[in-house]
């Protein structure tokens, strides 16, 4: 049986991820530099890692995106090389 809540949860996560992508430059101008972000299947929320974690950056993101995100306290930035 298909669970509609999973579909709406995935759609909400995709919406938040797209907003984060679109807002990345404006957030950086406010000192909030996103490192990584992506869906968390267990919580149904989007995990957000910052290049440099601060309580102020966490609060700004929580104010902006609400309960749809979890800002991780560890800083993380993946770098890919060719």
N, C-alpha and C positions, 0 to 999 in steps of 0.2 A: 504494500500500500504506500502511496506517495504522501509524504509529509509536507504540507504547504508551509509550515513554519520554517522548515529548512530553506525553502525557496525564498521566502521573504527575508529571512536572516541573511542569506547570501547576497540578495539584492541590496540590502541595507549596508552590508559590509562593502560591496562594490561602490556604492554611492559615497561612503565615507572615504574610501581610498581615492576615488576620483577627486573629491574635494581637497584632500590633503595634497595631491599632485598639483592641482590648480592653485592652491594657496601657498605652496612652498616658497616662492619668491617673496611674497608679502610677509610671511612668517619670518623668513631670514632677515628681512629689513627690520623686524622687531626683536631680533636677537635669538629667534627660535629656529635652529637649524636641524631639520629632520635628517636622521641617519637612515633608518629603515622603517617600514611599516607594512603590515599585511594582516590578513584575516587569522583569527584564532578560532579553530573549529570547536574547541571545548567550551569557550565562553560565549561565542557568537559575536564577539566584539573585534575591534581592530587593535592589534598591538602596535604601539608607536615607540621607537627607540630614537633618541636624540643624539646628535654628534657630541653634545656636551649637556648633560642633564643639569637642570636647576629646578628648584621648587617654583620659581616664578614662571619658567617656561611650561612646566607641568600644569600650573594653574591656568595659564592663558589657553592652553589646548583644551583642558577640561571645560573651561567656560565656553569655548567656541564650539566644541563637538559633543559635549555632554557625556552621557553614560555609554555612548557608542564606542569609546576608545578606552584603552588601558595604556597609560604612559609608563613605560618601564624605567626603573631608577638607574639601570646600568646604561652607560653610553655605548653606542655601537655604530660603526660605519663599515660596511663591506666595500672592499675595493676589488675590482676585477682587472686582471691584466690579460693581455693578449699574447 
